[in-house]
Amino acid sequence: MKILFFYPEDPLAKTQGNNARALALLTYFKEKGYQVDFVCHDSHIRGKITPETIKALKEEGLIEKGTILSRRKRSGLKYFLHSLKYKLKSVFTDYNKEFDRVRFGQLEEFNTFVSGNTYDVAIITYVYYYKFLEANQLNAKTKIVDTHDFITAQFKDSKYFNDEIKTLNLFDEIWSISLEEQFVFSQFLKKKVHLIPHAVEVNKNSIKSEQKEIDVIYVAGDNPHNIKAINWFFEEVYNLLPTDINITIIGKICRVIPEKPNITKIEFVEDLSSYYQKSKVAMCPMLSGTGVKIKVVEALAYHIPVVCNVRGVDGLLNKSNNGCLVSNDPKQFGSYLTDLVSNIEFHSNQAEKAKQFYNETLSEASVKQELDAFFQQIS
């Protein structure tokens, strides 16, 4: 099977959950022996992607070939005409620029890369990049969008809903990472919506570590939802915790966290597994945002109990008896953390629930079964 896979960022950058999702899919394709052509684009928001990314993906056998779509200089007559075209389109049609992140010149570069190739499957990550479906050189039997998120919920504005549904209907098949999003999409789309959860591969021997030096672990990037979450935690919960509980925070979120007693900040680690192995409890204080929280899936994969707000269990097949303790109340949130750290029996009970839920619904084996069934259906 030959696959075209568009993902806008660097799948090898271990700084965000969405990258882990993309890397897991590429790893699955490699294991199945599928040939993958990879397309990403140069981003000034999430960090510059270089040819080294493509080289590394090739060396690891994850792709056959790849390209980085450039961001051309926004000047000259050609850009002026391009800009004018879309301004007029916005005025006289229902064109929504919020759902179009294909930049000037990138469709032409995309056409050049795919020209002469015949793909069994083209996977476009995020509905924002639907314009690649307009590439006249794209020859693919089945065109899939891996949604990642319910975009309308991100904007918090219902006026985007019709645009999102209309755009998703341009694809042949829709992948959803979240149970809630699969339900919403399936009610309004004419196409089939498949639930393809995110799987975390774990070395089972690593879970047996008895060295639990970290009481609470929190892993997050510095997007607005995470910043809002960690501010809530420090303003409402932190001062309620016993002073001897230590918390390790990993990721770019550290950039916005002041120095605090018993807080260890690590902006980047190459491999999170060693930190999960040493952790008793994970927290995910999410008050906003959509989709499955990869940090929750990762913790459950290591059979670590999670304390989170209501948004933390979005997308999970079960909302209870899954290893997650959920509360939006600061006192209850803090109490859950304290009890899990100090009460061995309570911790063991929650860890067992995390293990069972992960093995049944989020394990690498269970997600691969879903992918196998999908590709058998379209072959």
Sequence and secondary structure as in RCSB ss.txt:
>XXXX:A:sequence
MKILFFYPEDPLAKTQGNNARALALLTYFKEKGYQVDFVCHDSHIRGKITPETIKALKEEGLIEKGTILSRRKRS
GLKYFLHSLKYKLKSVFTDYNKEFDRVRFGQLEEFNTFVSGNTYDVAIITYVYYYKFLEANQLNAKTKIVDTHDF
ITAQFKDSKYFNDEIKTLNLFDEIWSISLEEQFVFSQFLKKKVHLIPHAVEVNKNSIKSEQKEIDVIYVAGDNPH
NIKAINWFFEEVYNLLPTDINITIIGKICRVIPEKPNITKIEFVEDLSSYYQKSKVAMCPMLSGTGVKIKVVEAL
AYHIPVVCNVRGVDGLLNKSNNGCLVSNDPKQFGSYLTDLVSNIEFHSNQAEKAKQFYNETLSEASVKQELDAFF
QQIS
>XXXX:A:secstr
 EEEEE SS TT TTSHHHHHHHHHHHHHHHHT EEEEEEE  SSS    HHHHHHHHHTTS SEEEEE    S 
SHHHHHHHHHHHHHHHHS   GGG    TTHHHHHHHHHTT  EEEEEEESGGGGGGGG TT  EEEEEEE  S 
HHHHHT GGGHHHHHHHHTTSSEEEESSHHHHHHHHHH SSEEEE        GGGGG     EEEEEE   SHH
HHHHHHHIIIIIGGGS TT  EEEESGGGGG    TTEEEES  S SHHHHHTEEEEEE   S  S  HHHHHHH
HTT  EEE GGGGTT S SSSSSEEE SSHHHHHHHHHHHHH HHHHHHHHHHHHHHIIIIISHHHHHHHHHHHH
HHH 
